[in-house]
């Protein structure tokens, strides 16, 4: 892995915690009523700086209220179980029933649920700019999962290490790194010190579209829960090809999707984000003894020229060398695949041999007139 790319991406990574608070409009058996209490659920996602002035990119579904609706309802039912208003079995039955009429909202029905997004960078990250604990980052723009799955947040920081977007969609088999914080790792480590995980893979499909027609890219790199919103970057440059978005339910193999490169970059540009310029892949190392002749060292070119000069001066020597090598493959006294061909009208008379080296016929001497390979003596039929 390119250490420079790893350090760059790690310095740009941001952990996000999203708190959604809402009241529940529910059916009490006779009518729809509102809960008197608001309920809060929290979720974790990954994000990354895309400008030096603190703009953060992540996945839209991380802050999409509709996707936490069931979690809010579950929290409401759990509170009723705790207060002995309903049994746990009843709560499970309700969750399994049709809840399409149930709604969540803010303090009043016309308000959306309230959200607070906090961002921080783990300790020990060189180049980190959020170093004094979590800070609240407001939402400046948002697209639902179905419409592009991106969100723009803003941290009040300066000189952030920002990742650039690739200038075009990567080709199939381009090596990539999916980056983020798997929630499963948090269960066995200290999140405050946990650095982002880098998962290797490549681009499996560069021309995919969702059922709604939104561009998306399929990758083979593993992406776990909690890595949503993190970047998938080109391994060679660190340029972002898309935001970690989703994986098909029930799929056990690395089969994940990120947002489309151009589609994502253009959306952030439309919001006025001062994106940084894309990085160029470093040129491969060239040995000191290699010049414009390509990957062939100068000393090898000198040897080739010397051999060519010897061939011009003594062309027969090269033919003899070839002949010896060819003859060494055939035991003494055996024909190298040659045969006799009687002359027409003269059965049993030797007309000549076919050369076993080049296939030329009608050879009657000790050496082939065409290639110079040695011939065995003609033998009558």
VOPA-472959 format. One record per residue (C-alpha): residue number from 1; z, y, x. Coordinates in steps of 0.5 Angstrom, whole numbers, plus 500, padded with zeros to 3 digits. Each point is the difference from the previous one (the first is absolute). Layout:
N
@pos = NUM	pz = Z	py = Y	px = X
...
//
This chain:
381
@pos = 1	pz = 500	py = 500	px = 500
@pos = 2	pz = 498	py = 507	px = 503
@pos = 3	pz = 507	py = 503	px = 501
@pos = 4	pz = 498	py = 507	px = 499
@pos = 5	pz = 497	py = 498	px = 493
@pos = 6	pz = 507	py = 497	px = 499
@pos = 7	pz = 504	py = 506	px = 502
@pos = 8	pz = 496	py = 505	px = 496
@pos = 9	pz = 500	py = 496	px = 494
@pos = 10	pz = 508	py = 499	px = 500
@pos = 11	pz = 501	py = 507	px = 501
@pos = 12	pz = 496	py = 502	px = 494
@pos = 13	pz = 504	py = 495	px = 496
@pos = 14	pz = 505	py = 502	px = 494
@pos = 15	pz = 504	py = 496	px = 496
@pos = 16	pz = 500	py = 502	px = 493
@pos = 17	pz = 506	py = 499	px = 494
@pos = 18	pz = 498	py = 502	px = 493
@pos = 19	pz = 505	py = 501	px = 495
@pos = 20	pz = 498	py = 500	px = 492
@pos = 21	pz = 504	py = 502	px = 495
@pos = 22	pz = 499	py = 500	px = 493
@pos = 23	pz = 502	py = 499	px = 493
@pos = 24	pz = 498	py = 494	px = 495
@pos = 25	pz = 497	py = 500	px = 493
@pos = 26	pz = 501	py = 494	px = 497
@pos = 27	pz = 500	py = 496	px = 494
@pos = 28	pz = 508	py = 498	px = 497
@pos = 29	pz = 497	py = 496	px = 495
@pos = 30	pz = 499	py = 505	px = 494
@pos = 31	pz = 497	py = 506	px = 504
@pos = 32	pz = 498	py = 503	px = 507
@pos = 33	pz = 506	py = 504	px = 503
@pos = 34	pz = 501	py = 503	px = 507
@pos = 35	pz = 505	py = 498	px = 505
@pos = 36	pz = 506	py = 505	px = 501
@pos = 37	pz = 500	py = 498	px = 507
@pos = 38	pz = 495	py = 500	px = 505
@pos = 39	pz = 498	py = 495	px = 505
@pos = 40	pz = 498	py = 500	px = 507
@pos = 41	pz = 496	py = 495	px = 504
@pos = 42	pz = 499	py = 500	px = 508
@pos = 43	pz = 494	py = 497	px = 504
@pos = 44	pz = 497	py = 500	px = 507
@pos = 45	pz = 494	py = 502	px = 503
@pos = 46	pz = 496	py = 501	px = 506
@pos = 47	pz = 496	py = 507	px = 502
@pos = 48	pz = 497	py = 504	px = 506
@pos = 49	pz = 499	py = 507	px = 502
@pos = 50	pz = 493	py = 502	px = 499
@pos = 51	pz = 501	py = 507	px = 503
@pos = 52	pz = 504	py = 503	px = 505
@pos = 53	pz = 503	py = 505	px = 495
@pos = 54	pz = 503	py = 494	px = 496
@pos = 55	pz = 496	py = 497	px = 495
@pos = 56	pz = 501	py = 493	px = 498
@pos = 57	pz = 496	py = 495	px = 497
@pos = 58	pz = 502	py = 494	px = 496
@pos = 59	pz = 498	py = 495	px = 495
@pos = 60	pz = 500	py = 504	px = 493
@pos = 61	pz = 503	py = 494	px = 496
@pos = 62	pz = 506	py = 501	px = 505
@pos = 63	pz = 502	py = 506	px = 495
@pos = 64	pz = 496	py = 498	px = 494
@pos = 65	pz = 505	py = 500	px = 494
@pos = 66	pz = 496	py = 495	px = 496
@pos = 67	pz = 501	py = 495	px = 505
@pos = 68	pz = 508	py = 501	px = 500
@pos = 69	pz = 500	py = 500	px = 492
@pos = 70	pz = 503	py = 493	px = 500
@pos = 71	pz = 505	py = 501	px = 505
@pos = 72	pz = 503	py = 506	px = 496
@pos = 73	pz = 500	py = 495	px = 494
@pos = 74	pz = 503	py = 495	px = 504
@pos = 75	pz = 505	py = 504	px = 503
@pos = 76	pz = 502	py = 503	px = 492
@pos = 77	pz = 501	py = 493	px = 498
@pos = 78	pz = 504	py = 498	px = 506
@pos = 79	pz = 505	py = 506	px = 498
@pos = 80	pz = 500	py = 497	px = 493
@pos = 81	pz = 502	py = 493	px = 502
@pos = 82	pz = 505	py = 503	px = 505
@pos = 83	pz = 503	py = 504	px = 494
@pos = 84	pz = 500	py = 494	px = 495
@pos = 85	pz = 495	py = 503	px = 496
@pos = 86	pz = 495	py = 494	px = 500
@pos = 87	pz = 500	py = 493	px = 504
@pos = 88	pz = 496	py = 499	px = 506
@pos = 89	pz = 496	py = 495	px = 496
@pos = 90	pz = 498	py = 505	px = 495
@pos = 91	pz = 498	py = 505	px = 506
@pos = 92	pz = 496	py = 494	px = 503
@pos = 93	pz = 497	py = 499	px = 493
@pos = 94	pz = 498	py = 508	px = 499
@pos = 95	pz = 497	py = 500	px = 507
@pos = 96	pz = 496	py = 494	px = 499
@pos = 97	pz = 498	py = 504	px = 493
@pos = 98	pz = 494	py = 505	px = 498
@pos = 99	pz = 503	py = 506	px = 503
@pos = 100	pz = 494	py = 505	px = 499
@pos = 101	pz = 503	py = 504	px = 495
@pos = 102	pz = 506	py = 502	px = 505
@pos = 103	pz = 499	py = 506	px = 504
@pos = 104	pz = 504	py = 503	px = 506
@pos = 105	pz = 500	py = 508	px = 501
@pos = 106	pz = 504	py = 506	px = 503
@pos = 107	pz = 506	py = 503	px = 497
@pos = 108	pz = 496	py = 502	px = 494
@pos = 109	pz = 494	py = 496	px = 497
@pos = 110	pz = 495	py = 504	px = 502
@pos = 111	pz = 502	py = 500	px = 507
@pos = 112	pz = 498	py = 495	px = 505
@pos = 113	pz = 505	py = 496	px = 504
@pos = 114	pz = 503	py = 503	px = 506
@pos = 115	pz = 499	py = 498	px = 507
@pos = 116	pz = 502	py = 501	px = 507
@pos = 117	pz = 497	py = 498	px = 506
@pos = 118	pz = 504	py = 500	px = 507
@pos = 119	pz = 497	py = 499	px = 506
@pos = 120	pz = 502	py = 498	px = 507
@pos = 121	pz = 498	py = 497	px = 507
@pos = 122	pz = 504	py = 495	px = 503
@pos = 123	pz = 505	py = 501	px = 506
@pos = 124	pz = 497	py = 499	px = 507
@pos = 125	pz = 492	py = 502	px = 498
@pos = 126	pz = 497	py = 505	px = 506
@pos = 127	pz = 497	py = 506	px = 497
@pos = 128	pz = 504	py = 499	px = 493
@pos = 129	pz = 501	py = 507	px = 496
@pos = 130	pz = 505	py = 498	px = 495
@pos = 131	pz = 506	py = 498	px = 504
@pos = 132	pz = 506	py = 503	px = 496
@pos = 133	pz = 500	py = 495	px = 494
@pos = 134	pz = 495	py = 499	px = 494
@pos = 135	pz = 497	py = 507	px = 497
@pos = 136	pz = 497	py = 501	px = 493
@pos = 137	pz = 493	py = 500	px = 500
@pos = 138	pz = 496	py = 503	px = 494
@pos = 139	pz = 494	py = 497	px = 497
@pos = 140	pz = 494	py = 504	px = 501
@pos = 141	pz = 495	py = 496	px = 497
@pos = 142	pz = 499	py = 493	px = 497
@pos = 143	pz = 495	py = 495	px = 497
@pos = 144	pz = 502	py = 493	px = 496
@pos = 145	pz = 499	py = 493	px = 503
@pos = 146	pz = 494	py = 500	px = 496
@pos = 147	pz = 497	py = 506	px = 502
@pos = 148	pz = 501	py = 500	px = 507
@pos = 149	pz = 507	py = 498	px = 502
@pos = 150	pz = 502	py = 506	px = 504
@pos = 151	pz = 505	py = 506	px = 500
@pos = 152	pz = 501	py = 506	px = 505
@pos = 153	pz = 507	py = 502	px = 502
@pos = 154	pz = 502	py = 506	px = 504
@pos = 155	pz = 506	py = 500	px = 505
@pos = 156	pz = 502	py = 507	px = 503
@pos = 157	pz = 499	py = 498	px = 507
@pos = 158	pz = 496	py = 502	px = 506
@pos = 159	pz = 496	py = 497	px = 506
@pos = 160	pz = 500	py = 493	px = 496
@pos = 161	pz = 496	py = 494	px = 503
@pos = 162	pz = 494	py = 500	px = 495
@pos = 163	pz = 495	py = 494	px = 499
@pos = 164	pz = 493	py = 501	px = 499
@pos = 165	pz = 495	py = 497	px = 495
@pos = 166	pz = 494	py = 496	px = 502
@pos = 167	pz = 494	py = 504	px = 499
@pos = 168	pz = 497	py = 494	px = 497
@pos = 169	pz = 501	py = 493	px = 497
@pos = 170	pz = 501	py = 495	px = 505
@pos = 171	pz = 496	py = 494	px = 501
@pos = 172	pz = 502	py = 493	px = 498
@pos = 173	pz = 504	py = 497	px = 506
@pos = 174	pz = 502	py = 506	px = 502
@pos = 175	pz = 507	py = 499	px = 503
@pos = 176	pz = 506	py = 504	px = 496
@pos = 177	pz = 507	py = 500	px = 500
@pos = 178	pz = 504	py = 501	px = 494
@pos = 179	pz = 506	py = 504	px = 501
@pos = 180	pz = 507	py = 501	px = 496
@pos = 181	pz = 507	py = 497	px = 498
@pos = 182	pz = 500	py = 493	px = 497
@pos = 183	pz = 506	py = 500	px = 495
@pos = 184	pz = 502	py = 493	px = 502
@pos = 185	pz = 501	py = 503	px = 507
@pos = 186	pz = 505	py = 505	px = 497
@pos = 187	pz = 504	py = 494	px = 498
@pos = 188	pz = 502	py = 498	px = 507
@pos = 189	pz = 500	py = 506	px = 504
@pos = 190	pz = 502	py = 507	px = 500
@pos = 191	pz = 495	py = 505	px = 496
@pos = 192	pz = 503	py = 506	px = 504
@pos = 193	pz = 497	py = 497	px = 507
@pos = 194	pz = 495	py = 495	px = 497
@pos = 195	pz = 493	py = 502	px = 503
@pos = 196	pz = 493	py = 499	px = 496
@pos = 197	pz = 497	py = 493	px = 500
@pos = 198	pz = 493	py = 500	px = 503
@pos = 199	pz = 496	py = 494	px = 497
@pos = 200	pz = 493	py = 498	px = 503
@pos = 201	pz = 494	py = 498	px = 496
@pos = 202	pz = 493	py = 503	px = 499
@pos = 203	pz = 495	py = 502	px = 494
@pos = 204	pz = 498	py = 495	px = 496
@pos = 205	pz = 496	py = 504	px = 495
@pos = 206	pz = 498	py = 507	px = 501
@pos = 207	pz = 496	py = 501	px = 493
@pos = 208	pz = 505	py = 498	px = 495
@pos = 209	pz = 502	py = 504	px = 493
@pos = 210	pz = 505	py = 499	px = 495
@pos = 211	pz = 499	py = 499	px = 493
@pos = 212	pz = 500	py = 507	px = 499
@pos = 213	pz = 495	py = 501	px = 505
@pos = 214	pz = 505	py = 503	px = 506
@pos = 215	pz = 498	py = 498	px = 507
@pos = 216	pz = 504	py = 496	px = 503
@pos = 217	pz = 500	py = 496	px = 507
@pos = 218	pz = 503	py = 492	px = 501
@pos = 219	pz = 503	py = 499	px = 506
@pos = 220	pz = 503	py = 493	px = 503
@pos = 221	pz = 506	py = 504	px = 503
@pos = 222	pz = 507	py = 497	px = 496
@pos = 223	pz = 503	py = 506	px = 496
@pos = 224	pz = 507	py = 499	px = 497
@pos = 225	pz = 504	py = 503	px = 494
@pos = 226	pz = 502	py = 507	px = 503
@pos = 227	pz = 494	py = 501	px = 505
@pos = 228	pz = 497	py = 503	px = 494
@pos = 229	pz = 498	py = 507	px = 502
@pos = 230	pz = 499	py = 499	px = 507
@pos = 231	pz = 494	py = 501	px = 504
@pos = 232	pz = 495	py = 494	px = 502
@pos = 233	pz = 497	py = 503	px = 506
@pos = 234	pz = 494	py = 498	px = 505
@pos = 235	pz = 503	py = 496	px = 506
@pos = 236	pz = 496	py = 504	px = 505
@pos = 237	pz = 501	py = 507	px = 498
@pos = 238	pz = 506	py = 500	px = 495
@pos = 239	pz = 496	py = 504	px = 495
@pos = 240	pz = 502	py = 498	px = 493
@pos = 241	pz = 495	py = 496	px = 496
@pos = 242	pz = 504	py = 500	px = 493
@pos = 243	pz = 507	py = 500	px = 497
@pos = 244	pz = 503	py = 493	px = 499
@pos = 245	pz = 499	py = 499	px = 492
@pos = 246	pz = 501	py = 493	px = 497
@pos = 247	pz = 499	py = 493	px = 501
@pos = 248	pz = 498	py = 495	px = 494
@pos = 249	pz = 506	py = 496	px = 497
@pos = 250	pz = 500	py = 493	px = 502
@pos = 251	pz = 496	py = 501	px = 506
@pos = 252	pz = 504	py = 496	px = 506
@pos = 253	pz = 495	py = 502	px = 505
@pos = 254	pz = 499	py = 507	px = 504
@pos = 255	pz = 496	py = 503	px = 494
@pos = 256	pz = 501	py = 507	px = 500
@pos = 257	pz = 497	py = 507	px = 498
@pos = 258	pz = 500	py = 507	px = 502
@pos = 259	pz = 497	py = 506	px = 497
@pos = 260	pz = 493	py = 502	px = 502
@pos = 261	pz = 499	py = 504	px = 506
@pos = 262	pz = 496	py = 506	px = 498
@pos = 263	pz = 503	py = 500	px = 493
@pos = 264	pz = 507	py = 501	px = 503
@pos = 265	pz = 498	py = 505	px = 505
@pos = 266	pz = 496	py = 504	px = 496
@pos = 267	pz = 506	py = 500	px = 494
@pos = 268	pz = 505	py = 503	px = 505
@pos = 269	pz = 494	py = 505	px = 503
@pos = 270	pz = 499	py = 502	px = 493
@pos = 271	pz = 508	py = 502	px = 499
@pos = 272	pz = 499	py = 505	px = 507
@pos = 273	pz = 504	py = 495	px = 505
@pos = 274	pz = 498	py = 502	px = 507
@pos = 275	pz = 498	py = 493	px = 502
@pos = 276	pz = 500	py = 499	px = 508
@pos = 277	pz = 493	py = 498	px = 503
@pos = 278	pz = 499	py = 492	px = 501
@pos = 279	pz = 501	py = 497	px = 506
@pos = 280	pz = 494	py = 497	px = 504
@pos = 281	pz = 501	py = 493	px = 503
@pos = 282	pz = 501	py = 500	px = 508
@pos = 283	pz = 494	py = 498	px = 504
@pos = 284	pz = 501	py = 493	px = 503
@pos = 285	pz = 503	py = 499	px = 507
@pos = 286	pz = 494	py = 500	px = 505
@pos = 287	pz = 501	py = 497	px = 507
@pos = 288	pz = 500	py = 505	px = 506
@pos = 289	pz = 494	py = 496	px = 503
@pos = 290	pz = 496	py = 500	px = 493
@pos = 291	pz = 495	py = 506	px = 500
@pos = 292	pz = 494	py = 501	px = 494
@pos = 293	pz = 497	py = 493	px = 501
@pos = 294	pz = 505	py = 498	px = 495
@pos = 295	pz = 505	py = 495	px = 501
@pos = 296	pz = 497	py = 497	px = 506
@pos = 297	pz = 504	py = 502	px = 507
@pos = 298	pz = 496	py = 504	px = 505
@pos = 299	pz = 501	py = 494	px = 505
@pos = 300	pz = 497	py = 495	px = 495
@pos = 301	pz = 494	py = 504	px = 499
@pos = 302	pz = 499	py = 501	px = 508
@pos = 303	pz = 500	py = 492	px = 500
@pos = 304	pz = 495	py = 500	px = 495
@pos = 305	pz = 495	py = 504	px = 503
@pos = 306	pz = 501	py = 497	px = 507
@pos = 307	pz = 498	py = 493	px = 497
@pos = 308	pz = 494	py = 503	px = 496
@pos = 309	pz = 498	py = 503	px = 507
@pos = 310	pz = 501	py = 493	px = 503
@pos = 311	pz = 496	py = 497	px = 494
@pos = 312	pz = 494	py = 505	px = 502
@pos = 313	pz = 500	py = 498	px = 507
@pos = 314	pz = 501	py = 493	px = 500
@pos = 315	pz = 498	py = 497	px = 493
@pos = 316	pz = 498	py = 493	px = 502
@pos = 317	pz = 508	py = 499	px = 501
@pos = 318	pz = 502	py = 502	px = 493
@pos = 319	pz = 495	py = 495	px = 498
@pos = 320	pz = 502	py = 494	px = 504
@pos = 321	pz = 508	py = 502	px = 498
@pos = 322	pz = 498	py = 499	px = 493
@pos = 323	pz = 496	py = 493	px = 502
@pos = 324	pz = 506	py = 497	px = 503
@pos = 325	pz = 504	py = 502	px = 494
@pos = 326	pz = 496	py = 497	px = 495
@pos = 327	pz = 499	py = 493	px = 505
@pos = 328	pz = 507	py = 499	px = 501
@pos = 329	pz = 500	py = 499	px = 492
@pos = 330	pz = 496	py = 494	px = 501
@pos = 331	pz = 502	py = 494	px = 504
@pos = 332	pz = 495	py = 498	px = 505
@pos = 333	pz = 494	py = 495	px = 498
@pos = 334	pz = 500	py = 502	px = 493
@pos = 335	pz = 496	py = 505	px = 496
@pos = 336	pz = 502	py = 506	px = 497
@pos = 337	pz = 498	py = 499	px = 493
@pos = 338	pz = 493	py = 499	px = 503
@pos = 339	pz = 494	py = 495	px = 497
@pos = 340	pz = 493	py = 498	px = 502
@pos = 341	pz = 494	py = 502	px = 496
@pos = 342	pz = 494	py = 495	px = 501
@pos = 343	pz = 494	py = 503	px = 501
@pos = 344	pz = 495	py = 499	px = 494
@pos = 345	pz = 496	py = 494	px = 500
@pos = 346	pz = 504	py = 498	px = 506
@pos = 347	pz = 506	py = 496	px = 498
@pos = 348	pz = 505	py = 499	px = 505
@pos = 349	pz = 498	py = 505	px = 505
@pos = 350	pz = 505	py = 506	px = 502
@pos = 351	pz = 497	py = 507	px = 498
@pos = 352	pz = 506	py = 504	px = 501
@pos = 353	pz = 508	py = 501	px = 499
@pos = 354	pz = 503	py = 505	px = 495
@pos = 355	pz = 505	py = 504	px = 504
@pos = 356	pz = 507	py = 499	px = 498
@pos = 357	pz = 503	py = 507	px = 501
@pos = 358	pz = 495	py = 504	px = 497
@pos = 359	pz = 495	py = 495	px = 496
@pos = 360	pz = 494	py = 502	px = 503
@pos = 361	pz = 495	py = 494	px = 500
@pos = 362	pz = 495	py = 497	px = 504
@pos = 363	pz = 504	py = 500	px = 507
@pos = 364	pz = 498	py = 496	px = 505
@pos = 365	pz = 503	py = 503	px = 506
@pos = 366	pz = 507	py = 499	px = 503
@pos = 367	pz = 502	py = 507	px = 497
@pos = 368	pz = 498	py = 503	px = 493
@pos = 369	pz = 494	py = 505	px = 501
@pos = 370	pz = 504	py = 504	px = 494
@pos = 371	pz = 507	py = 501	px = 502
@pos = 372	pz = 501	py = 497	px = 507
@pos = 373	pz = 505	py = 494	px = 498
@pos = 374	pz = 499	py = 494	px = 503
@pos = 375	pz = 496	py = 494	px = 497
@pos = 376	pz = 501	py = 492	px = 501
@pos = 377	pz = 494	py = 497	px = 502
@pos = 378	pz = 495	py = 498	px = 495
@pos = 379	pz = 501	py = 492	px = 497
@pos = 380	pz = 494	py = 497	px = 497
@pos = 381	pz = 501	py = 497	px = 493
//
